[in-house]
Amino acid sequence: MEDKQEFHAEGVDKISSPPNAMKNVPLSNSSIPVKKEDVEKNHLQPSSEASEPMDQSPSNIPTEFALPRKELLVSSVEPAPSENGSAPPMDIMASAVQDIHPAGQKPDEHVIPPVAMPSSPEPPSPLPDKDVLERTRSLWREIDPTDLSDPVDPTDKDIKKGICGEILVGASRRGRSHAHDGKYREDSFAFDVQDTWIFIAVADGTGSKPLARVGAKTAANSALGYLKTRLMSLHTNDQAPSTLRGALAGAMVHALAEISDEAACRQKEANDFATTLLLVAYGGCDEKRWLGIAQVGDGGIAIQKQNGECIQVGSADHGRFGGEAVFLTSQEAQMTWNQRAIVYEVQDAFQRLIVATDGVFDDFSPPFGQTERLFDDLQPISEQADAAAWLLEWLNYERRGSFDDRTLVVLTPNMG
């Protein structure tokens, strides 16, 4: 029998998941709008015209002569010169060349011996990922940025403990692509503990914008501060769902306002600071525990239940067209703040919760991998004397085609 889902949402319906994808937490009243792309399919119609049969017996060739073999027409046999000493044209030679037959074979028995065609070389077998990584490892460079404005350290890590035994561990590392090009890390994260609440903010600035690293840091820090202020006086379960949802939506609006102010001070456009933003608030009043999330852009938030099942809460969103992303500064995000904030009542404890930018999450989610493997890889974190340093080193894993900045925050309700 299937296990019952332990997470129930306030004011939202269930979210269906595609096959082989991570299951979303069941919800109750209304659903998160999932934006689908309208894809126009083109169908190739078979031609209705039948092809004309080719004439196999040209009438201009005498029947008493066998058809000349093609290789004789292009061989090294020199054509007989004409009366004026020039060689006849090639199209006239076709009627003058007679076939050559083995001894004892009748002239009308035309046999074309097999022609040895040059063999094309077989394509080389693709190299295993391990071999590719070994051959390309030495090609990656580690270059410090030459732009000294708004510097960002190539790595970051932090660890905090909650009053109920929860452990928060976070780490961020500059991706190989940015290191190779001498650019800054554009990911940022922040988390904190306040009374019975834990707050997490993770942001990923888009690489195509000049001040994305500033936008990511501003968004993460300002959203975290707003959540702490709004939930400081939350002590009753009756107010928890609505207050938490409003705080998450307000945190996204506040983060955008801070980015807009920063842009105005620098006389820049807000889009120059474009960034994603993922928020988590976990805690509760009395015996109940609540989980609130909000997400703008890609990356992911996921939970591993006690039975090992992995659930993605929330969903990464993209633009209306393929390859288009949604950021905190996007107009599409600004029209859906309330719909992006979701609150769940947590009835049973979970093993771990993760918040990750796409540099990590895409490596371990379909079709490139399985989230279960990500949680399995993180199991040793509870045994580490310095969990933050261990996580930072783990983020240095190698995977073919993975070059982006990597940021991961791990929440464990009780590590021992």
C-alpha positions as CSV (number, residue, x, y, z in Angstrom):
1,M,0.0,0.0,0.0
2,E,1.3,3.4,-0.8
3,D,2.4,5.6,2.1
4,K,0.2,8.6,2.7
5,Q,1.7,11.9,2.0
6,E,2.8,13.7,5.2
7,F,2.6,17.2,3.8
8,H,-0.6,19.2,3.3
9,A,-0.8,22.6,1.8
10,E,-3.0,25.4,2.9
11,G,-5.1,26.8,0.1
12,V,-3.7,24.9,-2.8
13,D,-4.5,21.8,-4.8
14,K,-2.4,18.8,-5.8
15,I,0.3,19.3,-8.4
16,S,0.6,16.4,-10.8
17,S,4.1,15.3,-11.9
18,P,5.2,13.8,-15.2
19,P,6.5,10.2,-15.3
20,N,10.0,9.7,-13.9
21,A,9.9,13.2,-12.5
22,M,10.0,14.1,-8.8
23,K,6.6,14.1,-7.1
24,N,5.2,17.3,-5.7
25,V,3.7,17.6,-2.3
26,P,-0.1,17.1,-2.3
27,L,-2.0,20.3,-1.9
28,S,-5.6,21.0,-1.1
29,N,-7.5,24.0,-2.6
30,S,-6.0,25.9,-5.5
31,S,-3.1,25.0,-7.8
32,I,0.1,26.7,-8.8
33,P,-0.2,27.8,-12.4
34,V,2.2,25.9,-14.4
35,K,3.1,27.7,-17.6
36,K,3.3,25.5,-20.6
37,E,4.7,26.4,-24.0
38,D,2.5,26.3,-27.0
39,V,4.4,24.1,-29.4
40,E,3.4,24.1,-33.1
41,K,4.2,20.7,-34.7
42,N,5.0,20.4,-38.4
43,H,3.9,17.2,-40.1
44,L,5.6,16.0,-43.3
45,Q,3.0,14.8,-45.8
46,P,4.0,12.1,-48.2
47,S,3.9,13.1,-51.8
48,S,0.9,11.8,-53.7
49,E,2.7,11.7,-57.1
50,A,4.0,8.3,-58.1
51,S,7.4,8.3,-59.6
52,E,7.8,7.5,-63.3
53,P,9.4,4.1,-64.0
54,M,12.8,4.5,-65.7
55,D,13.3,3.1,-69.2
56,Q,15.6,0.1,-68.6
57,S,16.2,-0.6,-72.4
58,P,17.3,2.4,-74.4
59,S,16.3,2.0,-78.0
60,N,19.5,3.6,-79.4
61,I,21.6,0.7,-78.2
62,P,22.0,-2.2,-80.6
63,T,20.7,-5.4,-79.0
64,E,23.6,-7.5,-80.4
65,F,26.0,-5.5,-78.2
66,A,26.0,-5.7,-74.4
67,L,25.8,-2.4,-72.5
68,P,29.2,-1.0,-71.8
69,R,30.3,-1.1,-68.1
70,K,30.5,2.2,-66.5
71,E,34.0,1.6,-65.2
72,L,35.3,1.2,-68.8
73,L,34.1,4.7,-69.6
74,V,36.1,6.3,-66.8
75,S,39.1,3.9,-66.8
76,S,42.6,4.6,-68.0
77,V,41.8,3.1,-71.5
78,E,42.8,5.7,-74.0
79,P,40.1,6.3,-76.6
80,A,41.0,5.8,-80.3
81,P,41.8,9.1,-82.0
82,S,39.5,10.4,-84.8
83,E,40.6,11.2,-88.3
84,N,41.7,14.7,-87.4
85,G,43.7,13.3,-84.5
86,S,41.4,14.4,-81.6
87,A,39.8,12.0,-79.2
88,P,36.0,11.5,-79.7
89,P,33.7,13.0,-77.1
90,M,32.9,10.7,-74.2
91,D,29.2,10.4,-75.1
92,I,30.1,9.0,-78.5
93,M,32.4,6.5,-77.0
94,A,29.5,4.7,-75.3
95,S,28.3,3.2,-78.6
96,A,31.9,2.3,-79.7
97,V,33.1,0.4,-76.6
98,Q,32.3,-3.3,-76.6
99,D,32.2,-5.4,-73.5
100,I,35.0,-7.7,-72.6
101,H,34.0,-11.3,-71.8
102,P,35.9,-14.1,-70.2
103,A,36.9,-16.9,-72.5
104,G,34.1,-19.3,-73.4
105,Q,31.3,-16.8,-72.4
106,K,28.7,-15.8,-74.9
107,P,28.7,-12.2,-75.9
108,D,25.0,-11.7,-75.0
109,E,25.7,-12.9,-71.4
110,H,26.6,-9.7,-69.8
111,V,28.1,-10.2,-66.3
112,I,29.3,-7.2,-64.3
113,P,31.9,-8.3,-61.8
114,P,31.6,-6.9,-58.3
115,V,33.3,-3.5,-57.9
116,A,35.3,-3.1,-54.8
117,M,34.0,0.1,-53.2
118,P,36.3,2.1,-50.9
119,S,35.4,1.4,-47.3
120,S,34.5,4.4,-45.3
121,P,36.2,4.6,-41.8
122,E,33.9,3.7,-38.9
123,P,33.1,6.6,-36.6
124,P,35.1,6.3,-33.4
125,S,33.2,5.1,-30.3
126,P,32.2,7.9,-28.0
127,L,34.5,8.3,-25.0
128,P,33.1,7.5,-21.5
129,D,32.4,10.5,-19.4
130,K,35.3,9.6,-17.1
131,D,37.8,9.6,-20.0
132,V,36.5,12.9,-21.3
133,L,36.9,14.5,-17.8
134,E,40.4,13.2,-17.5
135,R,41.4,14.6,-20.9
136,T,39.9,18.0,-20.4
137,R,40.7,18.6,-16.7
138,S,44.0,20.3,-17.5
139,L,42.4,22.6,-20.0
140,W,40.4,24.5,-17.4
141,R,42.0,27.7,-16.1
142,E,41.6,29.4,-12.8
143,I,41.7,33.2,-13.4
144,D,41.0,36.0,-11.0
145,P,38.6,38.7,-12.2
146,T,40.2,41.9,-13.4
147,D,37.1,44.0,-12.6
148,L,37.7,45.0,-9.0
149,S,34.2,46.6,-8.5
150,D,31.8,44.6,-6.3
151,P,34.1,41.7,-5.6
152,V,32.8,38.3,-4.6
153,D,34.8,35.5,-3.1
154,P,35.0,32.4,-5.3
155,T,33.7,30.3,-2.4
156,D,31.4,30.8,0.6
157,K,30.2,28.5,3.4
158,D,28.3,28.8,6.7
159,I,26.7,26.6,9.4
160,K,24.1,27.3,12.1
161,K,22.1,25.3,14.6
162,G,18.4,25.7,15.5
163,I,17.0,25.5,19.0
164,C,15.3,22.2,18.2
165,G,18.5,20.5,17.1
166,E,18.2,21.5,13.4
167,I,21.4,21.9,11.5
168,L,21.8,24.4,8.6
169,V,24.8,23.9,6.3
170,G,25.4,26.0,3.2
171,A,28.1,26.3,0.6
172,S,28.7,28.1,-2.7
173,R,31.4,27.7,-5.3
174,R,32.4,29.5,-8.5
175,G,31.8,27.4,-11.5
176,R,34.5,26.3,-13.9
177,S,33.1,28.4,-16.7
178,H,33.4,31.6,-14.7
179,A,36.8,30.6,-13.3
180,H,38.0,30.0,-16.8
181,D,36.8,33.3,-18.1
182,G,38.0,35.3,-15.0
183,K,34.5,36.2,-13.8
184,Y,33.0,36.4,-10.4
185,R,30.7,33.8,-8.7
186,E,27.1,35.0,-9.3
187,D,25.3,32.7,-6.8
188,S,24.5,33.9,-3.3
189,F,22.8,32.4,-0.2
190,A,21.9,33.5,3.3
191,F,20.2,31.7,6.2
192,D,19.4,32.3,9.9
193,V,17.7,31.0,12.9
194,Q,15.2,32.9,15.0
195,D,13.3,31.4,17.9
196,T,11.6,28.3,16.5
197,W,12.0,29.4,12.9
198,I,14.6,28.7,10.2
199,F,15.0,30.9,7.2
200,I,16.8,30.2,3.9
201,A,17.4,32.4,0.8
202,V,19.2,31.3,-2.3
203,A,19.8,33.4,-5.4
204,D,21.4,32.9,-8.8
205,G,22.3,36.0,-10.8
206,T,22.1,35.6,-14.6
207,G,25.4,35.5,-16.3
208,S,24.3,37.8,-19.1
209,K,23.8,40.8,-16.8
210,P,26.7,42.9,-15.7
211,L,25.6,43.3,-12.1
212,A,23.9,40.0,-11.5
213,R,26.2,39.1,-8.6
214,V,25.0,42.3,-6.9
215,G,21.4,41.4,-7.6
216,A,21.8,37.9,-6.2
217,K,23.4,39.1,-2.9
218,T,20.9,41.9,-2.5
219,A,17.9,39.7,-3.1
220,A,19.1,36.9,-0.7
221,N,20.0,39.2,2.2
222,S,17.0,41.6,1.9
223,A,14.5,38.7,1.6
224,L,15.9,37.0,4.6
225,G,15.8,40.2,6.7
226,Y,12.2,40.8,5.8
227,L,11.1,37.2,6.7
228,K,12.8,37.6,10.2
229,T,11.0,40.8,10.8
230,R,7.5,39.7,9.7
231,L,7.6,36.3,11.6
232,M,9.2,37.6,14.8
233,S,5.8,37.8,16.6
234,L,4.2,34.8,15.1
235,H,3.2,32.5,18.0
236,T,-0.2,31.2,17.2
237,N,-1.1,28.4,14.9
238,D,-4.4,30.1,13.8
239,Q,-2.4,32.9,12.2
240,A,0.5,30.8,10.9
241,P,-0.6,29.8,7.4
242,S,-1.8,33.2,6.2
243,T,0.9,35.1,8.0
244,L,3.6,32.9,6.6
245,R,2.2,33.1,3.0
246,G,2.0,36.9,3.2
247,A,5.6,37.1,4.6
248,L,7.0,35.0,1.7
249,A,5.2,37.0,-0.9
250,G,6.2,40.3,0.8
251,A,9.9,39.1,1.0
252,M,10.0,38.8,-2.8
253,V,8.5,42.2,-3.3
254,H,10.9,43.7,-0.8
255,A,13.9,42.1,-2.5
256,L,12.8,43.6,-5.8
257,A,12.4,47.0,-4.2
258,E,15.9,46.8,-2.8
259,I,17.3,45.9,-6.2
260,S,15.4,48.8,-7.8
261,D,16.8,51.2,-5.2
262,E,20.3,49.9,-5.8
263,A,19.8,50.3,-9.6
264,A,18.6,53.9,-9.1
265,C,21.6,54.8,-7.0
266,R,24.0,53.5,-9.7
267,Q,21.9,55.0,-12.5
268,K,21.4,51.5,-14.0
269,E,18.4,49.5,-15.1
270,A,16.9,47.0,-12.6
271,N,17.3,44.2,-15.3
272,D,21.1,44.7,-15.0
273,F,20.7,43.0,-11.5
274,A,18.5,40.1,-12.7
275,T,18.5,37.1,-10.4
276,T,16.5,34.1,-9.3
277,L,15.3,33.8,-5.7
278,L,14.3,30.7,-3.7
279,L,12.9,31.1,-0.1
280,V,12.2,28.7,2.7
281,A,10.7,29.3,6.1
282,Y,10.5,26.3,8.4
283,G,9.3,26.2,12.1
284,G,6.2,26.4,14.1
285,C,4.2,27.2,17.1
286,D,3.5,24.7,19.9
287,E,3.5,21.2,18.5
288,K,2.8,22.0,14.9
289,R,5.5,22.6,12.2
290,W,5.0,24.7,9.1
291,L,7.0,24.8,5.8
292,G,6.6,27.9,3.6
293,I,8.4,28.2,0.3
294,A,8.5,30.7,-2.6
295,Q,10.4,30.5,-5.9
296,V,11.1,32.7,-8.8
297,G,13.2,31.2,-11.6
298,D,15.1,27.9,-11.9
299,G,16.9,25.8,-9.2
300,G,15.0,23.6,-6.8
301,I,13.7,22.9,-3.3
302,A,13.3,19.3,-2.4
303,I,12.6,17.1,0.7
304,Q,13.6,13.5,1.5
305,K,11.0,11.8,3.7
306,Q,11.7,9.3,6.4
307,N,11.0,6.4,4.0
308,G,13.6,7.7,1.5
309,E,11.1,9.2,-1.0
310,C,12.2,12.5,-2.5
311,I,9.7,15.2,-3.1
312,Q,10.2,18.5,-5.0
313,V,8.2,21.3,-3.4
314,G,7.4,24.2,-5.7
315,S,8.6,24.1,-9.3
316,A,11.2,25.9,-11.4
317,D,9.5,28.3,-13.9
318,H,10.7,29.5,-17.3
319,G,9.5,32.0,-19.8
320,R,6.9,31.6,-22.5
321,F,9.5,30.7,-25.0
322,G,12.1,27.9,-25.1
323,G,15.3,29.0,-23.3
324,E,13.7,32.0,-21.7
325,A,14.1,32.4,-18.0
326,V,12.1,34.2,-15.3
327,F,13.9,36.4,-12.8
328,L,12.9,38.5,-9.9
329,T,13.0,41.6,-12.2
330,S,10.8,39.9,-14.8
331,Q,7.3,41.4,-15.4
332,E,5.9,37.9,-15.3
333,A,7.1,37.3,-11.8
334,Q,5.8,40.7,-10.6
335,M,2.2,39.7,-11.5
336,T,2.2,36.4,-9.6
337,W,3.7,37.1,-6.1
338,N,0.9,35.6,-4.1
339,Q,0.7,32.5,-6.3
340,R,4.4,31.7,-5.8
341,A,4.1,31.5,-2.0
342,I,3.0,28.1,-0.7
343,V,2.5,26.9,2.9
344,Y,2.5,23.2,4.0
345,E,1.7,21.8,7.4
346,V,4.4,19.2,8.2
347,Q,2.9,16.3,10.1
348,D,6.0,14.1,10.2
349,A,9.6,14.9,10.4
350,F,11.7,14.6,7.2
351,Q,15.3,13.5,6.8
352,R,16.6,16.5,4.9
353,L,15.6,19.6,3.0
354,I,17.7,21.1,0.3
355,V,17.7,24.4,-1.6
356,A,19.9,24.6,-4.6
357,T,20.6,26.7,-7.6
358,D,20.4,25.1,-11.1
359,G,24.1,24.5,-11.1
360,V,23.5,21.6,-8.7
361,F,19.8,20.8,-9.0
362,D,19.9,20.2,-12.8
363,D,22.8,17.7,-12.3
364,F,20.6,15.6,-10.1
365,S,17.2,15.9,-11.6
366,P,15.6,14.2,-14.7
367,P,16.6,13.7,-17.4
368,F,20.2,14.1,-16.2
369,G,20.0,12.2,-12.9
370,Q,17.8,11.4,-9.9
371,T,17.3,13.5,-6.8
372,E,17.6,10.3,-4.7
373,R,21.2,10.2,-5.7
374,L,21.8,13.7,-4.5
375,F,20.4,13.0,-1.1
376,D,22.4,9.7,-0.9
377,D,25.6,11.7,-1.7
378,L,24.7,14.1,1.2
379,Q,24.3,11.3,3.8
380,P,27.9,11.6,5.1
381,I,27.3,15.3,6.0
382,S,25.9,14.3,9.4
383,E,29.2,12.6,10.4
384,Q,31.5,15.5,9.5
385,A,33.3,17.5,12.2
386,D,33.2,20.5,9.8
387,A,30.1,20.0,7.7
388,A,30.3,23.3,5.9
389,A,33.9,22.6,4.7
390,W,32.8,19.1,3.7
391,L,29.9,20.4,1.7
392,L,32.1,23.0,0.0
393,E,34.5,20.3,-1.1
394,W,31.6,18.1,-2.3
395,L,30.5,20.9,-4.6
396,N,33.7,20.5,-6.5
397,Y,32.4,17.2,-8.0
398,E,33.0,16.6,-11.7
399,R,30.2,16.0,-14.1
400,R,30.4,16.2,-17.9
401,G,28.7,19.3,-19.2
402,S,28.4,20.9,-15.8
403,F,30.3,24.2,-15.5
404,D,27.9,26.6,-13.7
405,D,28.2,28.1,-10.2
406,R,27.0,25.7,-7.6
407,T,25.1,26.7,-4.4
408,L,23.5,24.3,-1.9
409,V,21.9,24.7,1.5
410,V,21.0,21.6,3.5
411,L,18.6,21.6,6.4
412,T,18.7,18.5,8.7
413,P,16.1,18.5,11.5
414,N,18.4,16.6,13.8
415,M,22.0,15.5,13.0
416,G,22.5,13.5,16.2
